[in-house]
Amino acid sequence: MALREYRCPKCGATFERIIRDADDEHKVACPECGERRVRRLISRFAAARASNNAQRAEGCACGGSCACGRP
Ligand SMILES: [Zn+2]
C-alpha cells in the first residue's frame, strides 16, 4: 500500500491516491475532469525506494500499463 501523487496532463490538477494493489493503480482518474491517463509524480522518497527496488524487480510492479513513467 502506498500513497502516490498524480498530475493530470489535461487540466493540470494534482491529487493523491492510496494504492493498495495493481487494480487501484489502474482505476486512478483525475478527480477534476475524469482523465485516466494521469501521470504519476515521483517524490524524492519514492524515487529513492524505486532505485533500491530496481535491482531485484525487472519491471514495474503495476504490470507496465500504468502511468508510472517506466517504459
Ligand atoms: Zn484533469
PDB file of the backbone (N, CA, C, O) and the ligand in Angstrom, with CONECT records:
HET     ZN  A 101       1
ATOM      1  N   MET A   1       0.851  -1.191   0.000  1.00  0.00           N
ATOM      2  CA  MET A   1       0.000   0.000   0.000  1.00  0.00           C
ATOM      3  C   MET A   1       0.887   1.241   0.000  1.00  0.00           C
ATOM      4  O   MET A   1       1.873   1.315   0.732  1.00  0.00           O
ATOM      5  N   ALA A   2       0.522   2.209  -0.828  1.00  0.00           N
ATOM      6  CA  ALA A   2       1.364   3.390  -0.938  1.00  0.00           C
ATOM      7  C   ALA A   2       0.512   4.604  -1.266  1.00  0.00           C
ATOM      8  O   ALA A   2      -0.493   4.515  -1.972  1.00  0.00           O
ATOM      9  N   LEU A   3       0.936   5.727  -0.741  1.00  0.00           N
ATOM     10  CA  LEU A   3       0.288   6.978  -1.113  1.00  0.00           C
ATOM     11  C   LEU A   3       1.048   7.550  -2.300  1.00  0.00           C
ATOM     12  O   LEU A   3       2.241   7.840  -2.207  1.00  0.00           O
ATOM     13  N   ARG A   4       0.354   7.707  -3.404  1.00  0.00           N
ATOM     14  CA  ARG A   4       1.018   8.184  -4.611  1.00  0.00           C
ATOM     15  C   ARG A   4       0.386   9.487  -5.070  1.00  0.00           C
ATOM     16  O   ARG A   4      -0.798   9.746  -4.854  1.00  0.00           O
ATOM     17  N   GLU A   5       1.213  10.291  -5.708  1.00  0.00           N
ATOM     18  CA  GLU A   5       0.745  11.587  -6.176  1.00  0.00           C
ATOM     19  C   GLU A   5       0.697  11.569  -7.695  1.00  0.00           C
ATOM     20  O   GLU A   5       1.595  11.048  -8.358  1.00  0.00           O
ATOM     21  N   TYR A   6      -0.360  12.144  -8.226  1.00  0.00           N
ATOM     22  CA  TYR A   6      -0.560  12.144  -9.674  1.00  0.00           C
ATOM     23  C   TYR A   6      -0.822  13.557 -10.163  1.00  0.00           C
ATOM     24  O   TYR A   6      -1.268  14.430  -9.419  1.00  0.00           O
ATOM     25  N   ARG A   7      -0.530  13.748 -11.438  1.00  0.00           N
ATOM     26  CA  ARG A   7      -0.844  15.022 -12.065  1.00  0.00           C
ATOM     27  C   ARG A   7      -1.594  14.745 -13.348  1.00  0.00           C
ATOM     28  O   ARG A   7      -1.215  13.877 -14.135  1.00  0.00           O
ATOM     29  N   CYS A   8      -2.662  15.494 -13.547  1.00  0.00           N
ATOM     30  CA  CYS A   8      -3.457  15.333 -14.756  1.00  0.00           C
ATOM     31  C   CYS A   8      -2.887  16.209 -15.861  1.00  0.00           C
ATOM     32  O   CYS A   8      -2.764  17.421 -15.679  1.00  0.00           O
ATOM     33  N   PRO A   9      -2.535  15.622 -17.006  1.00  0.00           N
ATOM     34  CA  PRO A   9      -1.968  16.404 -18.109  1.00  0.00           C
ATOM     35  C   PRO A   9      -3.035  17.220 -18.833  1.00  0.00           C
ATOM     36  O   PRO A   9      -2.711  18.113 -19.616  1.00  0.00           O
ATOM     37  N   LYS A  10      -4.262  16.926 -18.581  1.00  0.00           N
ATOM     38  CA  LYS A  10      -5.355  17.594 -19.283  1.00  0.00           C
ATOM     39  C   LYS A  10      -5.742  18.907 -18.606  1.00  0.00           C
ATOM     40  O   LYS A  10      -5.831  19.942 -19.265  1.00  0.00           O
ATOM     41  N   CYS A  11      -5.973  18.868 -17.292  1.00  0.00           N
ATOM     42  CA  CYS A  11      -6.413  20.079 -16.592  1.00  0.00           C
ATOM     43  C   CYS A  11      -5.379  20.582 -15.589  1.00  0.00           C
ATOM     44  O   CYS A  11      -5.540  21.661 -15.018  1.00  0.00           O
ATOM     45  N   GLY A  12      -4.319  19.807 -15.372  1.00  0.00           N
ATOM     46  CA  GLY A  12      -3.243  20.274 -14.508  1.00  0.00           C
ATOM     47  C   GLY A  12      -3.458  20.008 -13.029  1.00  0.00           C
ATOM     48  O   GLY A  12      -2.647  20.428 -12.204  1.00  0.00           O
ATOM     49  N   ALA A  13      -4.520  19.327 -12.684  1.00  0.00           N
ATOM     50  CA  ALA A  13      -4.789  19.044 -11.273  1.00  0.00           C
ATOM     51  C   ALA A  13      -3.777  18.041 -10.724  1.00  0.00           C
ATOM     52  O   ALA A  13      -3.353  17.123 -11.425  1.00  0.00           O
ATOM     53  N   THR A  14      -3.400  18.229  -9.471  1.00  0.00           N
ATOM     54  CA  THR A  14      -2.580  17.226  -8.794  1.00  0.00           C
ATOM     55  C   THR A  14      -3.409  16.659  -7.646  1.00  0.00           C
ATOM     56  O   THR A  14      -4.164  17.374  -6.987  1.00  0.00           O
ATOM     57  N   PHE A  15      -3.249  15.371  -7.427  1.00  0.00           N
ATOM     58  CA  PHE A  15      -4.040  14.718  -6.394  1.00  0.00           C
ATOM     59  C   PHE A  15      -3.316  13.483  -5.910  1.00  0.00           C
ATOM     60  O   PHE A  15      -2.406  12.980  -6.570  1.00  0.00           O
ATOM     61  N   GLU A  16      -3.727  12.998  -4.748  1.00  0.00           N
ATOM     62  CA  GLU A  16      -3.094  11.824  -4.158  1.00  0.00           C
ATOM     63  C   GLU A  16      -4.085  10.676  -4.110  1.00  0.00           C
ATOM     64  O   GLU A  16      -5.293  10.871  -3.977  1.00  0.00           O
ATOM     65  N   ARG A  17      -3.549   9.495  -4.220  1.00  0.00           N
ATOM     66  CA  ARG A  17      -4.376   8.298  -4.121  1.00  0.00           C
ATOM     67  C   ARG A  17      -3.638   7.262  -3.276  1.00  0.00           C
ATOM     68  O   ARG A  17      -2.417   7.130  -3.354  1.00  0.00           O
ATOM     69  N   ILE A  18      -4.390   6.547  -2.487  1.00  0.00           N
ATOM     70  CA  ILE A  18      -3.801   5.412  -1.775  1.00  0.00           C
ATOM     71  C   ILE A  18      -3.939   4.187  -2.671  1.00  0.00           C
ATOM     72  O   ILE A  18      -5.042   3.785  -3.042  1.00  0.00           O
ATOM     73  N   ILE A  19      -2.804   3.611  -3.005  1.00  0.00           N
ATOM     74  CA  ILE A  19      -2.771   2.463  -3.909  1.00  0.00           C
ATOM     75  C   ILE A  19      -2.480   1.208  -3.107  1.00  0.00           C
ATOM     76  O   ILE A  19      -1.428   1.091  -2.478  1.00  0.00           O
ATOM     77  N   ARG A  20      -3.405   0.285  -3.133  1.00  0.00           N
ATOM     78  CA  ARG A  20      -3.203  -0.961  -2.381  1.00  0.00           C
ATOM     79  C   ARG A  20      -2.733  -2.098  -3.266  1.00  0.00           C
ATOM     80  O   ARG A  20      -2.016  -2.990  -2.812  1.00  0.00           O
ATOM     81  N   ASP A  21      -3.139  -2.069  -4.537  1.00  0.00           N
ATOM     82  CA  ASP A  21      -2.699  -3.117  -5.451  1.00  0.00           C
ATOM     83  C   ASP A  21      -2.775  -2.584  -6.880  1.00  0.00           C
ATOM     84  O   ASP A  21      -3.125  -1.427  -7.111  1.00  0.00           O
ATOM     85  N   ALA A  22      -2.442  -3.448  -7.825  1.00  0.00           N
ATOM     86  CA  ALA A  22      -2.381  -3.008  -9.216  1.00  0.00           C
ATOM     87  C   ALA A  22      -3.742  -2.542  -9.726  1.00  0.00           C
ATOM     88  O   ALA A  22      -3.823  -1.652 -10.573  1.00  0.00           O
ATOM     89  N   ASP A  23      -4.791  -3.138  -9.214  1.00  0.00           N
ATOM     90  CA  ASP A  23      -6.128  -2.731  -9.641  1.00  0.00           C
ATOM     91  C   ASP A  23      -6.389  -1.271  -9.303  1.00  0.00           C
ATOM     92  O   ASP A  23      -6.943  -0.522 -10.108  1.00  0.00           O
ATOM     93  N   ASP A  24      -5.980  -0.878  -8.096  1.00  0.00           N
ATOM     94  CA  ASP A  24      -6.169   0.510  -7.695  1.00  0.00           C
ATOM     95  C   ASP A  24      -5.425   1.439  -8.633  1.00  0.00           C
ATOM     96  O   ASP A  24      -5.934   2.491  -9.022  1.00  0.00           O
ATOM     97  N   GLU A  25      -4.223   1.041  -8.989  1.00  0.00           N
ATOM     98  CA  GLU A  25      -3.408   1.875  -9.864  1.00  0.00           C
ATOM     99  C   GLU A  25      -4.118   2.093 -11.194  1.00  0.00           C
ATOM    100  O   GLU A  25      -4.081   3.189 -11.752  1.00  0.00           O
ATOM    101  N   HIS A  26      -4.755   1.062 -11.691  1.00  0.00           N
ATOM    102  CA  HIS A  26      -5.419   1.165 -12.992  1.00  0.00           C
ATOM    103  C   HIS A  26      -6.711   1.960 -12.927  1.00  0.00           C
ATOM    104  O   HIS A  26      -7.228   2.401 -13.953  1.00  0.00           O
ATOM    105  N   LYS A  27      -7.229   2.143 -11.727  1.00  0.00           N
ATOM    106  CA  LYS A  27      -8.507   2.845 -11.582  1.00  0.00           C
ATOM    107  C   LYS A  27      -8.317   4.331 -11.308  1.00  0.00           C
ATOM    108  O   LYS A  27      -9.290   5.076 -11.188  1.00  0.00           O
ATOM    109  N   VAL A  28      -7.071   4.757 -11.209  1.00  0.00           N
ATOM    110  CA  VAL A  28      -6.815   6.165 -10.910  1.00  0.00           C
ATOM    111  C   VAL A  28      -7.311   7.052 -12.052  1.00  0.00           C
ATOM    112  O   VAL A  28      -7.017   6.808 -13.222  1.00  0.00           O
ATOM    113  N   ALA A  29      -8.055   8.065 -11.690  1.00  0.00           N
ATOM    114  CA  ALA A  29      -8.524   9.034 -12.677  1.00  0.00           C
ATOM    115  C   ALA A  29      -8.543  10.411 -12.042  1.00  0.00           C
ATOM    116  O   ALA A  29      -8.647  10.548 -10.823  1.00  0.00           O
ATOM    117  N   CYS A  30      -8.441  11.421 -12.876  1.00  0.00           N
ATOM    118  CA  CYS A  30      -8.440  12.793 -12.379  1.00  0.00           C
ATOM    119  C   CYS A  30      -9.779  13.116 -11.714  1.00  0.00           C
ATOM    120  O   CYS A  30     -10.833  12.878 -12.304  1.00  0.00           O
ATOM    121  N   PRO A  31      -9.748  13.657 -10.491  1.00  0.00           N
ATOM    122  CA  PRO A  31     -10.995  13.998  -9.802  1.00  0.00           C
ATOM    123  C   PRO A  31     -11.672  15.231 -10.397  1.00  0.00           C
ATOM    124  O   PRO A  31     -12.851  15.483 -10.149  1.00  0.00           O
ATOM    125  N   GLU A  32     -10.920  15.989 -11.179  1.00  0.00           N
ATOM    126  CA  GLU A  32     -11.473  17.231 -11.733  1.00  0.00           C
ATOM    127  C   GLU A  32     -12.168  16.995 -13.071  1.00  0.00           C
ATOM    128  O   GLU A  32     -13.273  17.488 -13.299  1.00  0.00           O
ATOM    129  N   CYS A  33     -11.521  16.247 -13.944  1.00  0.00           N
ATOM    130  CA  CYS A  33     -12.069  16.105 -15.294  1.00  0.00           C
ATOM    131  C   CYS A  33     -12.259  14.648 -15.714  1.00  0.00           C
ATOM    132  O   CYS A  33     -12.799  14.376 -16.787  1.00  0.00           O
ATOM    133  N   GLY A  34     -11.819  13.714 -14.876  1.00  0.00           N
ATOM    134  CA  GLY A  34     -12.050  12.313 -15.184  1.00  0.00           C
ATOM    135  C   GLY A  34     -11.017  11.680 -16.095  1.00  0.00           C
ATOM    136  O   GLY A  34     -11.145  10.512 -16.460  1.00  0.00           O
ATOM    137  N   GLU A  35      -9.988  12.440 -16.468  1.00  0.00           N
ATOM    138  CA  GLU A  35      -8.943  11.910 -17.328  1.00  0.00           C
ATOM    139  C   GLU A  35      -8.258  10.720 -16.655  1.00  0.00           C
ATOM    140  O   GLU A  35      -7.888  10.786 -15.483  1.00  0.00           O
ATOM    141  N   ARG A  36      -8.097   9.644 -17.405  1.00  0.00           N
ATOM    142  CA  ARG A  36      -7.490   8.443 -16.814  1.00  0.00           C
ATOM    143  C   ARG A  36      -5.995   8.331 -17.100  1.00  0.00           C
ATOM    144  O   ARG A  36      -5.285   7.588 -16.423  1.00  0.00           O
ATOM    145  N   ARG A  37      -5.527   9.053 -18.083  1.00  0.00           N
ATOM    146  CA  ARG A  37      -4.095   8.952 -18.414  1.00  0.00           C
ATOM    147  C   ARG A  37      -3.302   9.970 -17.609  1.00  0.00           C
ATOM    148  O   ARG A  37      -2.611  10.823 -18.168  1.00  0.00           O
ATOM    149  N   VAL A  38      -3.410   9.869 -16.303  1.00  0.00           N
ATOM    150  CA  VAL A  38      -2.702  10.803 -15.435  1.00  0.00           C
ATOM    151  C   VAL A  38      -1.261  10.346 -15.252  1.00  0.00           C
ATOM    152  O   VAL A  38      -0.939   9.168 -15.400  1.00  0.00           O
ATOM    153  N   ARG A  39      -0.414  11.299 -14.931  1.00  0.00           N
ATOM    154  CA  ARG A  39       0.996  10.972 -14.719  1.00  0.00           C
ATOM    155  C   ARG A  39       1.291  10.871 -13.240  1.00  0.00           C
ATOM    156  O   ARG A  39       0.847  11.689 -12.435  1.00  0.00           O
ATOM    157  N   ARG A  40       2.038   9.861 -12.910  1.00  0.00           N
ATOM    158  CA  ARG A  40       2.406   9.692 -11.511  1.00  0.00           C
ATOM    159  C   ARG A  40       3.611  10.558 -11.212  1.00  0.00           C
ATOM    160  O   ARG A  40       4.597  10.536 -11.949  1.00  0.00           O
ATOM    161  N   LEU A  41       3.540  11.308 -10.152  1.00  0.00           N
ATOM    162  CA  LEU A  41       4.671  12.111  -9.728  1.00  0.00           C
ATOM    163  C   LEU A  41       5.535  11.271  -8.793  1.00  0.00           C
ATOM    164  O   LEU A  41       5.029  10.567  -7.919  1.00  0.00           O
ATOM    165  N   ILE A  42       6.822  11.359  -8.990  1.00  0.00           N
ATOM    166  CA  ILE A  42       7.735  10.599  -8.154  1.00  0.00           C
ATOM    167  C   ILE A  42       8.345  11.534  -7.113  1.00  0.00           C
ATOM    168  O   ILE A  42       9.080  12.463  -7.450  1.00  0.00           O
ATOM    169  N   SER A  43       8.038  11.281  -5.878  1.00  0.00           N
ATOM    170  CA  SER A  43       8.648  12.078  -4.818  1.00  0.00           C
ATOM    171  C   SER A  43      10.082  11.612  -4.611  1.00  0.00           C
ATOM    172  O   SER A  43      10.475  10.540  -5.072  1.00  0.00           O
ATOM    173  N   ARG A  44      10.846  12.423  -3.917  1.00  0.00           N
ATOM    174  CA  ARG A  44      12.229  12.018  -3.652  1.00  0.00           C
ATOM    175  C   ARG A  44      12.271  10.730  -2.847  1.00  0.00           C
ATOM    176  O   ARG A  44      13.101   9.852  -3.083  1.00  0.00           O
ATOM    177  N   PHE A  45      11.370  10.641  -1.908  1.00  0.00           N
ATOM    178  CA  PHE A  45      11.325   9.442  -1.081  1.00  0.00           C
ATOM    179  C   PHE A  45      11.000   8.211  -1.932  1.00  0.00           C
ATOM    180  O   PHE A  45      11.656   7.177  -1.809  1.00  0.00           O
ATOM    181  N   ALA A  46      10.002   8.326  -2.779  1.00  0.00           N
ATOM    182  CA  ALA A  46       9.614   7.202  -3.612  1.00  0.00           C
ATOM    183  C   ALA A  46      10.709   6.862  -4.608  1.00  0.00           C
ATOM    184  O   ALA A  46      10.955   5.688  -4.887  1.00  0.00           O
ATOM    185  N   ALA A  47      11.369   7.882  -5.146  1.00  0.00           N
ATOM    186  CA  ALA A  47      12.421   7.640  -6.124  1.00  0.00           C
ATOM    187  C   ALA A  47      13.583   6.878  -5.496  1.00  0.00           C
ATOM    188  O   ALA A  47      14.171   5.998  -6.123  1.00  0.00           O
ATOM    189  N   ALA A  48      13.903   7.222  -4.264  1.00  0.00           N
ATOM    190  CA  ALA A  48      14.986   6.528  -3.576  1.00  0.00           C
ATOM    191  C   ALA A  48      14.623   5.060  -3.356  1.00  0.00           C
ATOM    192  O   ALA A  48      15.459   4.170  -3.514  1.00  0.00           O
ATOM    193  N   ARG A  49      13.372   4.824  -2.992  1.00  0.00           N
ATOM    194  CA  ARG A  49      12.950   3.440  -2.805  1.00  0.00           C
ATOM    195  C   ARG A  49      12.928   2.692  -4.125  1.00  0.00           C
ATOM    196  O   ARG A  49      13.271   1.512  -4.182  1.00  0.00           O
ATOM    197  N   ALA A  50      12.524   3.383  -5.192  1.00  0.00           N
ATOM    198  CA  ALA A  50      12.436   2.739  -6.501  1.00  0.00           C
ATOM    199  C   ALA A  50      13.815   2.289  -6.965  1.00  0.00           C
ATOM    200  O   ALA A  50      13.952   1.210  -7.540  1.00  0.00           O
ATOM    201  N   SER A  51      14.833   3.100  -6.722  1.00  0.00           N
ATOM    202  CA  SER A  51      16.170   2.716  -7.178  1.00  0.00           C
ATOM    203  C   SER A  51      16.671   1.521  -6.378  1.00  0.00           C
ATOM    204  O   SER A  51      17.413   0.692  -6.905  1.00  0.00           O
ATOM    205  N   ASN A  52      16.280   1.425  -5.130  1.00  0.00           N
ATOM    206  CA  ASN A  52      16.648   0.251  -4.351  1.00  0.00           C
ATOM    207  C   ASN A  52      15.945  -0.993  -4.879  1.00  0.00           C
ATOM    208  O   ASN A  52      16.539  -2.066  -4.974  1.00  0.00           O
ATOM    209  N   ASN A  53      14.688  -0.832  -5.215  1.00  0.00           N
ATOM    210  CA  ASN A  53      13.909  -1.967  -5.688  1.00  0.00           C
ATOM    211  C   ASN A  53      14.291  -2.380  -7.095  1.00  0.00           C
ATOM    212  O   ASN A  53      14.072  -3.529  -7.477  1.00  0.00           O
ATOM    213  N   ALA A  54      14.854  -1.475  -7.870  1.00  0.00           N
ATOM    214  CA  ALA A  54      15.125  -1.736  -9.278  1.00  0.00           C
ATOM    215  C   ALA A  54      16.080  -2.908  -9.463  1.00  0.00           C
ATOM    216  O   ALA A  54      16.051  -3.584 -10.492  1.00  0.00           O
ATOM    217  N   GLN A  55      16.920  -3.145  -8.472  1.00  0.00           N
ATOM    218  CA  GLN A  55      17.896  -4.203  -8.640  1.00  0.00           C
ATOM    219  C   GLN A  55      17.264  -5.588  -8.573  1.00  0.00           C
ATOM    220  O   GLN A  55      17.769  -6.539  -9.169  1.00  0.00           O
ATOM    221  N   ARG A  56      16.159  -5.694  -7.846  1.00  0.00           N
ATOM    222  CA  ARG A  56      15.555  -7.018  -7.755  1.00  0.00           C
ATOM    223  C   ARG A  56      14.248  -7.131  -8.525  1.00  0.00           C
ATOM    224  O   ARG A  56      13.727  -8.230  -8.712  1.00  0.00           O
ATOM    225  N   ALA A  57      13.717  -5.993  -8.974  1.00  0.00           N
ATOM    226  CA  ALA A  57      12.483  -6.029  -9.753  1.00  0.00           C
ATOM    227  C   ALA A  57      12.802  -5.726 -11.212  1.00  0.00           C
ATOM    228  O   ALA A  57      13.411  -4.701 -11.518  1.00  0.00           O
ATOM    229  N   GLU A  58      12.397  -6.599 -12.094  1.00  0.00           N
ATOM    230  CA  GLU A  58      12.717  -6.402 -13.514  1.00  0.00           C
ATOM    231  C   GLU A  58      11.874  -5.303 -14.121  1.00  0.00           C
ATOM    232  O   GLU A  58      12.377  -4.480 -14.886  1.00  0.00           O
ATOM    233  N   GLY A  59      10.601  -5.283 -13.789  1.00  0.00           N
ATOM    234  CA  GLY A  59       9.729  -4.273 -14.368  1.00  0.00           C
ATOM    235  C   GLY A  59       8.939  -3.584 -13.284  1.00  0.00           C
ATOM    236  O   GLY A  59       9.190  -3.763 -12.093  1.00  0.00           O
ATOM    237  N   CYS A  60       8.007  -2.817 -13.705  1.00  0.00           N
ATOM    238  CA  CYS A  60       7.168  -2.118 -12.746  1.00  0.00           C
ATOM    239  C   CYS A  60       6.203  -3.109 -12.099  1.00  0.00           C
ATOM    240  O   CYS A  60       5.669  -3.997 -12.763  1.00  0.00           O
ATOM    241  N   ALA A  61       5.994  -2.948 -10.824  1.00  0.00           N
ATOM    242  CA  ALA A  61       5.089  -3.832 -10.096  1.00  0.00           C
ATOM    243  C   ALA A  61       3.654  -3.719 -10.596  1.00  0.00           C
ATOM    244  O   ALA A  61       2.823  -4.585 -10.326  1.00  0.00           O
ATOM    245  N   CYS A  62       3.374  -2.654 -11.320  1.00  0.00           N
ATOM    246  CA  CYS A  62       1.996  -2.434 -11.749  1.00  0.00           C
ATOM    247  C   CYS A  62       1.680  -3.216 -13.017  1.00  0.00           C
ATOM    248  O   CYS A  62       0.520  -3.268 -13.425  1.00  0.00           O
ATOM    249  N   GLY A  63       2.672  -3.820 -13.648  1.00  0.00           N
ATOM    250  CA  GLY A  63       2.410  -4.605 -14.848  1.00  0.00           C
ATOM    251  C   GLY A  63       2.701  -3.872 -16.134  1.00  0.00           C
ATOM    252  O   GLY A  63       2.555  -4.449 -17.212  1.00  0.00           O
ATOM    253  N   GLY A  64       3.102  -2.634 -16.060  1.00  0.00           N
ATOM    254  CA  GLY A  64       3.571  -1.918 -17.245  1.00  0.00           C
ATOM    255  C   GLY A  64       2.531  -1.077 -17.954  1.00  0.00           C
ATOM    256  O   GLY A  64       2.872  -0.358 -18.894  1.00  0.00           O
ATOM    257  N   SER A  65       1.267  -1.139 -17.538  1.00  0.00           N
ATOM    258  CA  SER A  65       0.257  -0.376 -18.252  1.00  0.00           C
ATOM    259  C   SER A  65      -0.187   0.843 -17.466  1.00  0.00           C
ATOM    260  O   SER A  65      -1.236   1.424 -17.744  1.00  0.00           O
ATOM    261  N   CYS A  66       0.605   1.224 -16.496  1.00  0.00           N
ATOM    262  CA  CYS A  66       0.217   2.375 -15.693  1.00  0.00           C
ATOM    263  C   CYS A  66       0.961   3.610 -16.170  1.00  0.00           C
ATOM    264  O   CYS A  66       1.668   3.571 -17.177  1.00  0.00           O
ATOM    265  N   ALA A  67       0.799   4.702 -15.443  1.00  0.00           N
ATOM    266  CA  ALA A  67       1.437   5.964 -15.814  1.00  0.00           C
ATOM    267  C   ALA A  67       2.626   6.254 -14.919  1.00  0.00           C
ATOM    268  O   ALA A  67       2.919   7.411 -14.618  1.00  0.00           O
ATOM    269  N   CYS A  68       3.306   5.208 -14.498  1.00  0.00           N
ATOM    270  CA  CYS A  68       4.383   5.425 -13.553  1.00  0.00           C
ATOM    271  C   CYS A  68       5.657   5.889 -14.222  1.00  0.00           C
ATOM    272  O   CYS A  68       6.635   6.177 -13.533  1.00  0.00           O
ATOM    273  N   GLY A  69       5.680   5.971 -15.544  1.00  0.00           N
ATOM    274  CA  GLY A  69       6.825   6.565 -16.228  1.00  0.00           C
ATOM    275  C   GLY A  69       7.847   5.566 -16.724  1.00  0.00           C
ATOM    276  O   GLY A  69       8.796   5.941 -17.412  1.00  0.00           O
ATOM    277  N   ARG A  70       7.670   4.303 -16.389  1.00  0.00           N
ATOM    278  CA  ARG A  70       8.634   3.315 -16.887  1.00  0.00           C
ATOM    279  C   ARG A  70       8.226   2.834 -18.270  1.00  0.00           C
ATOM    280  O   ARG A  70       7.034   2.748 -18.567  1.00  0.00           O
ATOM    281  N   PRO A  71       9.168   2.529 -19.093  1.00  0.00           N
ATOM    282  CA  PRO A  71       8.852   2.047 -20.447  1.00  0.00           C
ATOM    283  C   PRO A  71       8.169   0.674 -20.438  1.00  0.00           C
ATOM    284  O   PRO A  71       7.843   0.139 -21.498  1.00  0.00           O
TER     285      PRO A  71
HETATM  286 ZN    ZN A 101      -7.916  16.506 -15.062  1.00  0.00          ZN2+
END
